[in-house]
Amino acid sequence: MQVTTLSFFRFETFWGRFWAFFQMGLAPAKLRKVPDLEFFKVVGTGRGAGFDLAPNFGVYAILATWPSTTAAVAGLKTDAFRGYATRAEETWHLFLQAVSGHGSWDGRQPFRCARGVRAPRPIGVLTRASIRWPRLVSFWRSVPAVSGDTGAQAQLRFTMGMGERPVLQLMTFSLWDDVNAVTQFAYRDGHHRQTLRRARDEDWFSEELFARFRVLDSRGTWSGRDPVAAAPALEPSSPARAAE
């Protein structure tokens, strides 16, 4: 079973932030040497809950895929990841299993979706897009209204806007109570649906990807709490903990 990990790191001190900023260029070389690491991205974040033109130099994330829970658990203990965790004031690891998705990332689909998985509770949603240069102004003008709608959702437990390249290559990850909450937000008539329609009609993106995930395990805290704990309970057994 393929496992995806999404690791968030918060840095409060000047030297911690200085170190983390330069890891955007240095960390990939270390990560390529981690055994069984199939796909990874080191990303920065914005100051707001969703996309934001202002970078947040205190928060960084690593998205990674592994062939098994055992490989994922072992991989997060390597120096490439521990270097972040030992310097960060706060760390949060999510263990995820893709259940549906479409699109591509750097010309490939990095997530192998599980078959026959019942509707997950909670559910993680990842979106990623490369924006065409001529569509940058249209895209960024649409962001405030969509972000405002997203933040107002009662069943949204966590959301963060991230990016490989500022302004151009962006991703979001959000955690919702259940599939119904995601569906209602995505397809009801509102800013999000209107923006999606414009993006398709005006061809805003040169590449895009959408994926949904079952949460296998959550370790650590974010803003002093575990966002998964506020959502409906995980299934009784955690494959990630069983792998230790």
C-alpha positions as CSV (number, residue, x, y, z in Angstrom):
1,M,0.0,0.0,0.0
2,Q,1.4,3.3,-1.0
3,V,1.6,5.9,1.8
4,T,1.8,9.6,1.5
5,T,3.3,11.7,4.3
6,L,2.8,15.5,4.6
7,S,5.1,17.0,7.2
8,F,4.7,20.6,8.5
9,F,7.5,22.4,10.4
10,R,7.2,25.7,12.2
11,F,10.3,27.8,12.9
12,E,10.2,30.7,15.4
13,T,13.8,31.9,15.7
14,F,15.8,33.9,13.2
15,W,18.4,31.2,12.7
16,G,15.8,28.5,12.4
17,R,14.0,30.4,9.7
18,F,17.3,31.2,8.0
19,W,18.3,27.5,8.0
20,A,14.8,26.4,6.7
21,F,14.8,28.9,3.9
22,F,18.0,27.7,2.4
23,Q,16.8,24.1,2.7
24,M,14.4,24.8,-0.1
25,G,17.5,24.5,-2.3
26,L,19.6,22.1,-0.3
27,A,17.1,19.6,1.1
28,P,16.3,17.9,-2.3
29,A,19.8,16.5,-2.6
30,K,19.5,14.9,0.9
31,L,16.0,13.6,0.2
32,R,17.0,11.8,-3.0
33,K,19.3,9.6,-0.9
34,V,16.5,8.5,1.5
35,P,15.7,4.8,0.9
36,D,12.3,4.0,-0.6
37,L,11.3,7.6,-1.1
38,E,9.3,7.6,-4.4
39,F,8.3,11.2,-4.9
40,F,8.8,14.4,-2.8
41,K,8.3,18.1,-2.8
42,V,9.8,20.7,-0.4
43,V,7.4,23.6,-0.3
44,G,7.1,27.0,1.3
45,T,3.9,28.5,2.6
46,G,1.9,31.7,2.5
47,R,0.8,33.9,5.5
48,G,-2.9,33.2,5.0
49,A,-4.9,30.1,5.4
50,G,-5.1,29.6,1.6
51,F,-3.0,31.1,-1.3
52,D,-1.2,34.2,-0.3
53,L,1.3,36.4,-2.2
54,A,3.1,37.2,1.1
55,P,5.4,34.2,2.1
56,N,5.6,32.8,5.6
57,F,9.2,32.3,6.3
58,G,8.4,30.5,9.5
59,V,6.5,27.4,8.0
60,Y,7.7,24.8,5.5
61,A,6.4,21.4,4.5
62,I,7.6,18.2,2.8
63,L,5.2,16.0,0.8
64,A,6.5,12.5,0.2
65,T,5.2,9.1,-1.1
66,W,6.5,5.7,0.1
67,P,5.8,2.1,-1.0
68,S,4.6,1.1,2.5
69,T,3.9,2.3,6.0
70,T,7.1,0.7,7.2
71,A,9.1,2.6,4.7
72,A,7.3,5.9,5.6
73,V,8.0,5.5,9.3
74,A,11.6,4.6,8.7
75,G,12.0,7.5,6.2
76,L,10.8,10.1,8.7
77,K,13.5,9.1,11.1
78,T,16.3,9.8,8.6
79,D,18.6,12.8,8.9
80,A,16.9,14.5,6.0
81,F,13.7,14.8,8.0
82,R,15.1,14.9,11.5
83,G,17.2,18.0,10.6
84,Y,13.9,19.8,10.2
85,A,12.3,18.3,13.3
86,T,15.2,19.1,15.7
87,R,15.3,22.7,14.7
88,A,11.5,23.3,14.5
89,E,9.5,24.6,17.4
90,E,6.5,22.6,16.2
91,T,6.2,19.5,13.9
92,W,3.1,17.8,12.5
93,H,3.2,14.6,10.4
94,L,0.2,13.2,8.5
95,F,0.2,9.7,7.1
96,L,-2.3,9.5,4.2
97,Q,-3.6,7.0,1.7
98,A,-4.9,8.3,-1.7
99,V,-8.4,7.2,-2.5
100,S,-9.2,9.2,-5.6
101,G,-7.5,11.8,-7.9
102,H,-6.8,13.0,-11.3
103,G,-4.3,15.3,-13.2
104,S,-0.6,15.3,-13.1
105,W,2.4,16.7,-11.3
106,D,5.6,17.3,-13.3
107,G,4.1,15.1,-16.0
108,R,3.2,12.2,-13.7
109,Q,0.5,11.0,-11.3
110,P,2.5,10.5,-8.0
111,F,-0.4,9.0,-6.0
112,R,-1.6,5.4,-6.5
113,C,-5.2,5.4,-5.4
114,A,-6.6,2.6,-3.3
115,R,-9.6,0.7,-4.5
116,G,-12.7,-0.1,-2.5
117,V,-12.0,2.3,0.4
118,R,-15.2,3.5,2.0
119,A,-15.8,7.2,2.4
120,P,-13.0,8.4,4.7
121,R,-13.6,10.3,7.9
122,P,-11.8,12.7,8.1
123,I,-10.8,13.4,4.5
124,G,-7.7,15.2,3.3
125,V,-7.8,17.2,0.0
126,L,-4.8,18.2,-2.0
127,T,-4.9,20.6,-5.0
128,R,-1.9,21.6,-7.1
129,A,-1.6,23.9,-10.2
130,S,0.9,25.6,-12.4
131,I,-0.5,28.9,-13.5
132,R,0.0,30.2,-17.0
133,W,1.8,33.6,-17.1
134,P,-1.0,35.4,-19.0
135,R,-3.5,34.2,-16.4
136,L,-1.7,35.3,-13.3
137,V,-3.7,38.5,-12.7
138,S,-7.0,36.7,-13.2
139,F,-6.0,33.9,-10.8
140,W,-4.7,36.1,-8.0
141,R,-7.7,38.4,-8.2
142,S,-10.0,35.4,-7.5
143,V,-8.0,34.2,-4.5
144,P,-9.4,36.5,-1.7
145,A,-13.1,35.6,-2.3
146,V,-12.4,31.9,-2.5
147,S,-10.2,32.0,0.6
148,G,-12.9,33.8,2.5
149,D,-15.4,31.2,1.6
150,T,-13.1,28.4,2.5
151,G,-12.3,29.8,6.0
152,A,-16.0,30.1,6.8
153,Q,-16.7,26.4,6.5
154,A,-17.6,24.9,9.8
155,Q,-16.5,21.4,8.8
156,L,-13.0,22.5,7.7
157,R,-10.4,21.4,10.3
158,F,-7.2,22.7,8.7
159,T,-6.1,24.3,5.5
160,M,-2.8,25.7,4.2
161,G,-1.6,27.2,1.0
162,M,1.9,26.2,-0.2
163,G,4.1,26.6,-3.2
164,E,7.1,25.1,-5.0
165,R,7.7,28.4,-6.8
166,P,6.1,31.6,-5.5
167,V,3.2,32.9,-7.5
168,L,3.4,30.3,-10.2
169,Q,3.4,26.7,-8.8
170,L,1.0,26.4,-5.9
171,M,-0.8,23.7,-3.8
172,T,-3.2,23.5,-1.0
173,F,-4.0,20.9,1.6
174,S,-7.2,20.9,3.6
175,L,-8.7,18.5,6.2
176,W,-12.5,18.1,6.4
177,D,-14.9,16.2,8.6
178,D,-16.1,14.0,5.7
179,V,-16.7,13.7,2.0
180,N,-20.1,15.5,2.1
181,A,-18.4,18.6,3.5
182,V,-16.0,18.6,0.6
183,T,-18.6,18.0,-2.0
184,Q,-20.9,20.7,-0.6
185,F,-18.2,23.3,-0.7
186,A,-16.8,22.4,-4.1
187,Y,-20.0,22.2,-6.0
188,R,-22.5,24.5,-4.4
189,D,-23.0,27.8,-6.1
190,G,-20.4,30.2,-4.7
191,H,-17.0,31.8,-5.4
192,H,-15.2,28.5,-5.5
193,R,-17.4,27.0,-8.1
194,Q,-17.4,30.2,-10.2
195,T,-13.7,30.3,-10.1
196,L,-13.3,26.7,-11.2
197,R,-15.6,27.4,-14.1
198,R,-13.5,30.5,-15.1
199,A,-10.3,28.5,-14.8
200,R,-11.6,25.8,-17.2
201,D,-13.1,28.3,-19.7
202,E,-10.1,30.6,-19.8
203,D,-7.4,27.8,-19.5
204,W,-5.6,29.3,-16.4
205,F,-3.4,26.2,-15.7
206,S,-0.7,24.5,-17.7
207,E,-0.9,21.5,-15.3
208,E,-3.1,20.7,-12.4
209,L,-3.8,17.8,-9.9
210,F,-6.5,17.0,-7.4
211,A,-6.4,14.2,-4.9
212,R,-8.4,13.0,-1.9
213,F,-6.9,11.0,1.0
214,R,-7.8,8.8,3.9
215,V,-6.0,9.9,7.1
216,L,-4.1,6.9,8.5
217,D,-2.3,8.6,11.3
218,S,-1.5,12.0,12.8
219,R,1.6,12.8,14.9
220,G,2.5,16.0,16.6
221,T,0.6,19.2,16.8
222,W,-0.2,22.3,14.9
223,S,-0.9,25.6,16.7
224,G,-0.7,23.6,19.9
225,R,-3.2,20.9,18.9
226,D,-3.8,17.9,16.6
227,P,-6.2,19.1,13.9
228,V,-7.2,15.5,13.3
229,A,-8.4,15.1,16.9
230,A,-11.1,17.8,16.2
231,A,-12.5,15.8,13.3
232,P,-14.4,12.5,13.5
233,A,-12.3,9.7,14.9
234,L,-9.8,7.8,12.9
235,E,-10.3,4.1,12.4
236,P,-9.3,2.1,15.5
237,S,-6.1,0.7,14.0
238,S,-3.3,2.9,12.7
239,P,-1.1,1.2,10.1
240,A,1.6,3.8,10.7
241,R,1.8,3.0,14.4
242,A,1.6,-0.7,13.7
243,A,4.7,-0.4,11.5
244,E,6.8,0.6,14.4
